[in-house]
Amino acid sequence: MPTFRIDIVNEDFSATEERELADADAARQEALRGAVAMGADELCSGKAMLFGAEVSVTEDDLPGKRFVVTVGASPLKGGT
């Protein structure tokens, strides 16, 4: 199985992980899932109403795909 490097970076943190995954599509899905989970944690903890990060996936140090992931929440008017 190929090894992929997943980087998730924003102004407050940087996370890097190397994983053996079946292919580039599986690596992209894993990277995007990780970024969305981090964003959900930030929102649920009340740290932010909007989370954004750059996500990149590389295989064997070759140029890979880059994405911007945002997760946001907004209170409903009249909600509790």
N, CA, C and O of each residue as an XYZ file, in Angstrom:
320
protein
N       0.838     -1.181      0.000
C       0.000      0.000      0.000
C       0.883      1.244      0.000
O       1.903      1.287      0.688
N       0.491      2.250     -0.768
C       1.280      3.497     -0.779
C       1.112      4.281      0.524
O       0.102      4.161      1.216
N       2.126      5.082      0.835
C       2.098      5.932      2.018
C       1.769      7.358      1.606
O       2.375      7.900      0.682
N       0.807      7.963      2.292
C       0.378      9.329      2.016
C       0.655     10.194      3.232
O       0.506      9.751      4.371
N       1.056     11.419      2.982
C       1.224     12.401      4.061
C       0.048     13.355      4.004
O      -0.259     13.926      2.957
N      -0.612     13.520      5.152
C      -1.771     14.404      5.268
C      -1.385     15.557      6.191
O      -0.980     15.337      7.332
N      -1.511     16.787      5.691
C      -1.237     17.990      6.477
C      -2.515     18.792      6.619
O      -3.219     19.026      5.636
N      -2.821     19.214      7.841
C      -3.953     20.099      8.112
C      -3.390     21.283      8.876
O      -2.844     21.123      9.968
N      -3.525     22.488      8.295
C      -2.877     23.676      8.851
C      -3.853     24.850      8.851
O      -4.572     25.078      7.878
N      -3.865     25.596      9.967
C      -4.510     26.906      9.981
C      -3.667     27.831     10.846
O      -2.554     27.464     11.223
N      -4.159     29.001     11.165
C      -3.339     29.979     11.887
C      -3.037     29.569     13.324
O      -2.114     30.110     13.932
N      -3.796     28.622     13.882
C      -3.610     28.231     15.274
C      -2.861     26.912     15.475
O      -2.330     26.673     16.559
N      -2.808     26.066     14.467
C      -2.162     24.766     14.656
C      -1.719     24.172     13.322
O      -2.065     24.655     12.245
N      -0.942     23.108     13.446
C      -0.495     22.343     12.293
C      -0.490     20.871     12.683
O       0.055     20.517     13.728
N      -1.077     20.018     11.876
C      -1.097     18.584     12.151
C      -0.627     17.840     10.906
O      -1.056     18.144      9.793
N       0.254     16.867     11.101
C       0.774     16.055     10.005
C       0.688     14.591     10.399
O       0.978     14.216     11.535
N       0.284     13.775      9.443
C       0.182     12.348      9.696
C       0.537     11.596      8.421
O       0.160     12.017      7.328
N       1.253     10.496      8.551
C       1.521      9.615      7.422
C       0.712      8.346      7.605
O       0.711      7.733      8.673
N       0.023      7.964      6.534
C      -0.852      6.789      6.602
C      -0.658      5.941      5.359
O      -0.425      6.465      4.270
N      -0.754      4.644      5.522
C      -0.799      3.737      4.383
C      -2.259      3.551      4.025
O      -3.054      3.052      4.822
N      -2.596      3.959      2.823
C      -3.986      3.871      2.360
C      -4.007      3.277      0.958
O      -2.994      3.277      0.258
N      -5.153      2.779      0.559
C      -5.277      2.057     -0.703
C      -4.912      2.900     -1.924
O      -4.234      2.426     -2.835
N      -5.372      4.165     -1.935
C      -5.104      5.008     -3.098
C      -5.295      6.482     -2.742
O      -5.626      6.821     -1.606
N      -5.082      7.345     -3.727
C      -5.169      8.790     -3.499
C      -6.578      9.216     -3.093
O      -6.734     10.126     -2.278
N      -7.598      8.576     -3.646
C      -8.976      8.931     -3.267
C      -9.223      8.639     -1.789
O      -9.841      9.445     -1.094
N      -8.753      7.509     -1.311
C      -8.914      7.170      0.107
C      -8.158      8.160      0.982
O      -8.633      8.523      2.058
N      -6.991      8.598      0.535
C      -6.206      9.574      1.297
C      -6.919     10.920      1.366
O      -6.953     11.549      2.423
N      -7.487     11.364      0.248
C      -8.225     12.635      0.247
C      -9.446     12.549      1.168
O      -9.723     13.483      1.920
N     -10.165     11.446      1.109
C     -11.335     11.287      1.976
C     -10.925     11.321      3.445
O     -11.592     11.963      4.256
N      -9.847     10.645      3.795
C      -9.367     10.632      5.172
C      -8.954     12.030      5.618
O      -9.254     12.438      6.740
N      -8.272     12.761      4.750
C      -7.815     14.116      5.073
C      -9.007     15.049      5.297
O      -9.028     15.809      6.265
N      -9.979     14.992      4.422
C     -11.149     15.861      4.546
C     -11.971     15.500      5.785
O     -12.470     16.388      6.477
N     -12.116     14.202      6.068
C     -12.813     13.776      7.292
C     -12.122     14.331      8.534
O     -12.777     14.817      9.457
N     -10.793     14.253      8.546
C     -10.031     14.756      9.687
C     -10.225     16.240      9.902
O     -10.407     16.688     11.034
N     -10.187     17.017      8.811
C     -10.359     18.467      8.920
C     -11.759     18.827      9.394
O     -11.919     19.720     10.226
N     -12.775     18.140      8.876
C     -14.151     18.417      9.303
C     -14.327     18.051     10.783
O     -15.004     18.771     11.518
N     -13.732     16.951     11.222
C     -13.816     16.559     12.635
C     -13.138     17.599     13.524
O     -13.661     17.934     14.587
N     -11.982     18.114     13.103
C     -11.310     19.157     13.880
C     -12.185     20.398     13.971
O     -12.293     21.010     15.034
N     -12.812     20.772     12.856
C     -13.696     21.930     12.852
C     -14.887     21.734     13.764
O     -15.277     22.654     14.483
N     -15.468     20.552     13.745
C     -16.614     20.273     14.602
C     -16.213     20.359     16.072
O     -16.969     20.878     16.893
N     -15.030     19.853     16.404
C     -14.550     19.948     17.790
C     -14.394     21.405     18.224
O     -14.770     21.771     19.338
N     -13.835     22.235     17.333
C     -13.649     23.656     17.647
C     -15.000     24.330     17.895
O     -15.145     25.088     18.854
N     -15.991     24.057     17.035
C     -17.300     24.681     17.182
C     -18.014     24.176     18.430
O     -18.599     24.967     19.169
N     -17.973     22.879     18.671
C     -18.671     22.307     19.831
C     -18.074     22.782     21.149
O     -18.782     22.876     22.151
N     -16.793     23.079     21.156
C     -16.160     23.541     22.391
C     -16.368     25.035     22.606
O     -15.970     25.580     23.636
N     -16.993     25.698     21.632
C     -17.265     27.126     21.763
C     -16.079     28.014     21.443
O     -16.129     29.218     21.691
N     -15.009     27.444     20.895
C     -13.812     28.232     20.585
C     -14.020     29.140     19.380
O     -13.380     30.186     19.270
N     -14.904     28.748     18.484
C     -15.091     29.522     17.256
C     -16.466     29.262     16.679
O     -17.095     28.246     16.975
N     -16.925     30.182     15.856
C     -18.156     29.966     15.096
C     -17.826     29.592     13.654
O     -18.696     29.159     12.898
N     -16.559     29.766     13.284
C     -16.106     29.419     11.942
C     -14.705     28.841     12.049
O     -13.842     29.398     12.727
N     -14.486     27.723     11.376
C     -13.193     27.056     11.376
C     -12.752     26.913      9.931
O     -13.556     26.555      9.070
N     -11.503     27.184      9.659
C     -10.960     26.996      8.324
C      -9.559     26.436      8.410
O      -8.808     26.762      9.329
N      -9.203     25.588      7.447
C      -7.865     25.022      7.412
C      -7.513     24.643      5.983
O      -8.384     24.346      5.166
N      -6.217     24.659      5.701
C      -5.716     24.149      4.424
C      -5.351     22.687      4.628
O      -4.684     22.336      5.601
N      -5.788     21.844      3.717
C      -5.527     20.419      3.779
C      -4.740     20.030      2.540
O      -5.130     20.366      1.421
N      -3.630     19.320      2.734
C      -2.873     18.838      1.578
C      -2.580     17.356      1.745
O      -2.388     16.864      2.856
N      -2.552     16.655      0.613
C      -2.288     15.225      0.577
C      -1.180     14.990     -0.438
O      -1.317     15.349     -1.608
N      -0.077     14.384      0.010
C       1.029     14.073     -0.898
C       1.369     12.591     -0.795
O       1.208     11.965      0.252
N       1.841     12.057     -1.905
C       2.271     10.666     -1.951
C       3.724     10.623     -2.369
O       4.084     11.141     -3.426
N       4.558     10.015     -1.554
C       5.981      9.865     -1.871
C       6.644     11.185     -2.243
O       7.442     11.237     -3.180
N       6.321     12.246     -1.518
C       6.898     13.578     -1.707
C       6.634     14.187     -3.087
O       7.313     15.138     -3.474
N       5.677     13.665     -3.823
C       5.277     14.253     -5.100
C       4.223     15.325     -4.838
O       3.494     15.240     -3.849
N       4.129     16.330     -5.705
C       3.081     17.343     -5.501
C       1.714     16.668     -5.430
O       1.393     15.786     -6.227
N       0.932     17.098     -4.473
C      -0.368     16.471     -4.271
C      -1.507     17.451     -4.418
O      -1.352     18.522     -5.006
N      -2.635     17.082     -3.888
C      -3.836     17.920     -3.933
C      -3.912     18.774     -2.685
O      -3.519     18.350     -1.598
N      -4.431     19.999     -2.859
C      -4.643     20.916     -1.736
C      -6.097     21.359     -1.730
O      -6.707     21.550     -2.782
N      -6.642     21.520     -0.528
C      -8.036     21.922     -0.351
C      -8.125     22.950      0.770
O      -7.258     23.004      1.642
N      -9.162     23.754      0.742
C      -9.509     24.593      1.881
C     -10.819     24.039      2.429
O     -11.799     23.884      1.701
N     -10.815     23.744      3.725
C     -11.999     23.193      4.388
C     -12.494     24.219      5.384
O     -11.719     24.742      6.184
N     -13.789     24.509      5.337
C     -14.388     25.399      6.327
C     -15.594     24.711      6.953
O     -16.343     23.992      6.292
N     -15.753     24.953      8.238
C     -16.900     24.431      8.982
C     -17.418     25.613      9.794
O     -16.650     26.268     10.500
N     -18.705     25.886      9.699
C     -19.248     27.032     10.413
C     -20.574     26.731     11.069
O     -21.255     25.757     10.749
N     -20.912     27.598     11.994
C     -22.199     27.485     12.685
C     -22.717     28.892     12.944
O     -21.940     29.822     13.162
N     -24.007     29.034     12.918
C     -24.627     30.319     13.178
C     -25.875     30.096     14.019
O     -26.697     29.238     13.697
N     -26.022     30.869     15.104
C     -27.217     30.666     15.930
C     -28.488     31.068     15.154
O     -28.481     32.008     14.359
N     -29.554     30.339     15.409
C     -30.835     30.668     14.789
C     -31.494     31.794     15.570
O     -31.428     31.840     16.798
N     -32.120     32.686     14.846
C     -32.822     33.803     15.496
C     -33.998     33.235     16.280
O     -34.805     32.475     15.746
N     -34.085     33.613     17.550
C     -35.184     33.160     18.401
C     -34.988     31.755     18.934
O     -35.859     31.227     19.626
N     -33.853     31.140     18.621
C     -33.580     29.785     19.116
C     -33.034     29.809     20.518
O     -32.600     30.850     21.011
N     -33.055     28.661     21.159
C     -32.496     28.576     22.511
C     -31.290     27.687     22.529
O     -30.683     27.493     23.582
